[in-house]
Amino acid sequence: RRDLEGVAEDEDSVRTGAGIQIGGDAGEAAEIWHERRQVQLHEYHQESIDNLGSLCRTLESCVPLRTRRV
């Protein structure tokens, strides 16, 4: 019975917005997630740039010498 009373109190505080705060752990977890995501995006973009460079080199090697502009 005591557990159910605690749940009811928690639900009331959520409805009214009373006592809702992001704890230090949640804020820290969000910061870590954003840092990891930033690294992932950086790596993805770098890989895309590398792939584009490879594609350009491949296309350049396919163009006959006489049609290349110098």
C-alpha positions, 0 to 999 in steps of 0.5 A, a space after each residue: 500500500 505504501 508503494 502505491 501512495 508513493 507512485 500517486 505522489 510521483 504522478 501528481 508531481 509530474 502533472 503539476 510540474 512540481 519538483 521536475 528537474 534534470 539531475 546531474 547524471 541526466 545532464 552529464 549523460 546528455 552531454 556525453 551523448 552529444 559529444 559522441 554524436 559530434 564525433 560520429 558526424 565528424 567521422 561520417 563527414 570525413 569519410 564522405 570527403 575521402 570517398 568523394 576524393 576517390 571518386 574524383 581521382 577515378 573520374 579524372 583517370 577515365 577522362 582521355 588526356 586530349 580532352 583534359 583542360 590544363 
